[in-house]
Amino acid sequence: MIESLYVGVFLIAFSVVIVLTPLMRKIALTLNIMDHPSSPVKTHKHPTPYLGGMAIFLGIVTALLTARFFTHFPTGTLRSLRGILTGATFVVAVGLLDDLKPGGLRFQWKFLFQFVAAFLLLLFDVRIKFIQPVWLADLLTVVWVVGVTNAFNIIDIKDGLAASQAFMASLGFLFISLPTEEIYVNFAAAAAAGAAVAFIPYNMSGRMKIFMGDTGSLMLGFCMAALSMGTSYTHVNEIGVFAPLLILGLPLYDTLFVSFLRIKQGKSPFLGSKDHLALKLEALGLTSRQLVAALATVAALFSTAAYCVTWWPLHISLFVFAVAIAIGVYVVMKLQKVVVP
């Protein structure tokens, strides 16, 4: 059964990341590729090696290339996977440059490179397809890809957080896309899930700690954006097309939450601060592990809700979205006054 192939892809990506992450950590230590807590925005206290994102990326690539040799991909699936891998490779190069450059890249350059990566997806026909005219769909595709890519970069503020969110989102896209014929989503989602979850123990380790860096967070965000555009969500009602907003709800919400608070304080939304959802919750007394577990649970619930709205009647689906919005507004009202030390 083809489902066993998805399990195989998951396990290959998982195994590659388990093996390569310690190697990437050793390389980072040898070459002094470290994240120094040189800014008030940094939440860690000691220099920590980067390059975890390279292990995640190589895990995904290895799994998909292996599947290619053992699976007869339809032409459309093969083209879509090439588009994702091409764009992801470009994003990884940008993220690596940002990690290696002292002080990182200016946000203007990062946005420019992300727009280029989004256009690469369009060249391989990975795009929003339910909107007309085509030029508007392509414009929204680029905005969506850049937005989600940055959302994962922004939420990568605590150990294990970005990886756990990517894991839950990948599973959400996988289970929704299983009945469809857009099997590129199934393969890529299985690979991303395996790679992301394998990285979490290292990211949260005390002795073997390593960060994914912008290399990993930008790449995972890019992949999630690409996956979200590859399957059908309108089995029963048209509002199901907004299911990706639930699956990617927490990274997108944190981006809006941070931007809202920064603008309210008269700050640029593009400059770093500690106004993150995770840091606000931590200030209320949650430990890092409790925080990651809690937000992963919320992401799992949101992905489950997303799956349901693709099959439930319109009025029930509208109620689900209304509840999600109400919760979001309530959290903003409660957390905006919490001071992060």
HUWONOR-V658736 format. One record per residue. RES is the residue in three letters. PHI is phi in radians with two decimals (NA if undefined). Layout:
[[RES:PHI] [RES:PHI]]
This chain:
[[MET:NA] [ILE:-1.17] [GLU:-1.06] [SER:-1.15] [LEU:-1.16] [TYR:-1.13] [VAL:-1.10] [GLY:-1.10] [VAL:-1.09] [PHE:-0.99] [LEU:-1.20] [ILE:-1.14] [ALA:-1.06] [PHE:-1.01] [SER:-1.14] [VAL:-1.09] [VAL:-1.17] [ILE:-1.03] [VAL:-1.38] [LEU:-1.43] [THR:-1.05] [PRO:-1.06] [LEU:-1.14] [MET:-1.12] [ARG:-1.13] [LYS:-1.13] [ILE:-1.10] [ALA:-1.08] [LEU:-1.16] [THR:-1.15] [LEU:-1.61] [ASN:1.01] [ILE:-1.61] [MET:-2.20] [ASP:-1.72] [HIS:-1.58] [PRO:-1.31] [SER:-1.64] [SER:-2.22] [PRO:-1.05] [VAL:-1.31] [LYS:-1.14] [THR:-1.82] [HIS:-1.70] [LYS:-1.84] [HIS:-2.23] [PRO:-0.96] [THR:-2.27] [PRO:-1.16] [TYR:-1.56] [LEU:1.42] [GLY:-1.07] [GLY:-1.09] [MET:-1.15] [ALA:-1.13] [ILE:-1.08] [PHE:-1.07] [LEU:-1.17] [GLY:-1.13] [ILE:-1.13] [VAL:-1.09] [THR:-1.06] [ALA:-1.09] [LEU:-1.25] [LEU:-1.17] [THR:-1.11] [ALA:-1.08] [ARG:-1.06] [PHE:-1.36] [PHE:-1.97] [THR:-2.35] [HIS:-1.56] [PHE:-1.29] [PRO:-1.04] [THR:-1.00] [GLY:-1.12] [THR:-1.12] [LEU:-1.10] [ARG:-1.12] [SER:-1.13] [LEU:-1.13] [ARG:-1.09] [GLY:-1.10] [ILE:-1.12] [LEU:-1.19] [THR:-1.13] [GLY:-1.13] [ALA:-1.13] [THR:-1.08] [PHE:-1.12] [VAL:-1.14] [VAL:-1.07] [ALA:-1.08] [VAL:-1.14] [GLY:-1.09] [LEU:-1.14] [LEU:-1.08] [ASP:-1.15] [ASP:-1.21] [LEU:-1.44] [LYS:-1.33] [PRO:-0.99] [GLY:1.48] [GLY:1.31] [LEU:-1.31] [ARG:-1.14] [PHE:-1.07] [GLN:-1.10] [TRP:-1.18] [LYS:-1.09] [PHE:-1.11] [LEU:-1.05] [PHE:-1.15] [GLN:-1.19] [PHE:-1.09] [VAL:-1.07] [ALA:-1.08] [ALA:-1.12] [PHE:-1.13] [LEU:-1.08] [LEU:-1.08] [LEU:-1.06] [LEU:-1.10] [PHE:-1.78] [ASP:1.11] [VAL:-1.68] [ARG:-2.77] [ILE:-1.25] [LYS:-2.08] [PHE:-1.77] [ILE:-2.02] [GLN:-2.20] [PRO:-1.27] [VAL:-1.08] [TRP:-1.10] [LEU:-1.23] [ALA:-1.07] [ASP:-1.16] [LEU:-1.09] [LEU:-1.17] [THR:-1.06] [VAL:-1.10] [VAL:-1.08] [TRP:-1.10] [VAL:-1.09] [VAL:-1.12] [GLY:-1.12] [VAL:-1.21] [THR:-0.99] [ASN:-1.25] [ALA:-1.07] [PHE:-1.28] [ASN:-1.16] [ILE:-1.25] [ILE:-1.37] [ASP:-1.38] [ILE:-1.95] [LYS:-2.35] [ASP:-1.00] [GLY:1.48] [LEU:-1.30] [ALA:-1.11] [ALA:-1.14] [SER:-1.19] [GLN:-1.19] [ALA:-1.14] [PHE:-1.07] [MET:-1.14] [ALA:-1.14] [SER:-1.07] [LEU:-1.12] [GLY:-1.04] [PHE:-1.15] [LEU:-1.09] [PHE:-1.21] [ILE:-1.23] [SER:-1.52] [LEU:-0.93] [PRO:-1.32] [THR:-1.57] [GLU:-1.72] [GLU:-1.46] [ILE:-1.24] [TYR:-1.11] [VAL:-1.13] [ASN:-1.06] [PHE:-1.15] [ALA:-1.16] [ALA:-1.16] [ALA:-1.10] [ALA:-1.14] [ALA:-1.13] [ALA:-1.11] [GLY:-1.10] [ALA:-1.17] [ALA:-1.17] [VAL:-1.23] [ALA:-1.20] [PHE:-1.38] [ILE:-0.98] [PRO:-1.04] [TYR:-1.22] [ASN:-1.13] [MET:-1.76] [SER:-1.31] [GLY:-1.55] [ARG:-1.47] [MET:-2.00] [LYS:-1.06] [ILE:-2.63] [PHE:-1.70] [MET:-1.38] [GLY:1.16] [ASP:-1.11] [THR:-0.94] [GLY:-1.47] [SER:-1.17] [LEU:-1.14] [MET:-1.14] [LEU:-1.13] [GLY:-1.08] [PHE:-1.04] [CYS:-1.11] [MET:-1.11] [ALA:-1.09] [ALA:-1.15] [LEU:-1.09] [SER:-1.12] [MET:-1.71] [GLY:-1.87] [THR:-2.38] [SER:-1.67] [TYR:-2.08] [THR:-1.92] [HIS:-1.15] [VAL:-2.08] [ASN:-2.47] [GLU:-1.26] [ILE:-1.23] [GLY:-1.04] [VAL:-1.10] [PHE:-1.59] [ALA:-0.97] [PRO:-1.02] [LEU:-1.15] [LEU:-1.39] [ILE:-1.05] [LEU:-1.75] [GLY:-1.00] [LEU:-1.21] [PRO:-1.05] [LEU:-1.18] [TYR:-1.12] [ASP:-1.10] [THR:-1.08] [LEU:-1.18] [PHE:-1.07] [VAL:-1.12] [SER:-1.09] [PHE:-1.05] [LEU:-1.20] [ARG:-1.15] [ILE:-1.13] [LYS:-1.07] [GLN:-1.54] [GLY:1.36] [LYS:-1.79] [SER:-1.27] [PRO:-1.21] [PHE:-1.64] [LEU:-1.78] [GLY:-1.18] [SER:-2.80] [LYS:-1.75] [ASP:-1.48] [HIS:-1.60] [LEU:-0.95] [ALA:-1.10] [LEU:-1.22] [LYS:-1.13] [LEU:-1.17] [GLU:-1.11] [ALA:-1.14] [LEU:-1.45] [GLY:2.12] [LEU:-1.29] [THR:-1.34] [SER:-1.05] [ARG:-1.18] [GLN:-1.11] [LEU:-1.09] [VAL:-1.10] [ALA:-1.11] [ALA:-1.13] [LEU:-1.25] [ALA:-1.16] [THR:-1.12] [VAL:-1.07] [ALA:-1.09] [ALA:-1.12] [LEU:-1.13] [PHE:-1.14] [SER:-1.16] [THR:-1.12] [ALA:-1.11] [ALA:-1.10] [TYR:-1.06] [CYS:-1.15] [VAL:-1.21] [THR:-1.40] [TRP:-2.16] [TRP:-1.43] [PRO:-1.08] [LEU:-1.01] [HIS:-1.14] [ILE:-1.25] [SER:-1.10] [LEU:-1.07] [PHE:-1.12] [VAL:-1.05] [PHE:-1.13] [ALA:-1.10] [VAL:-1.11] [ALA:-1.07] [ILE:-1.13] [ALA:-1.08] [ILE:-1.09] [GLY:-1.06] [VAL:-1.13] [TYR:-1.07] [VAL:-1.11] [VAL:-1.03] [MET:-1.10] [LYS:-1.41] [LEU:-1.66] [GLN:-1.10] [LYS:-1.64] [VAL:-1.25] [VAL:-1.64] [VAL:-1.62] [PRO:-1.15]]
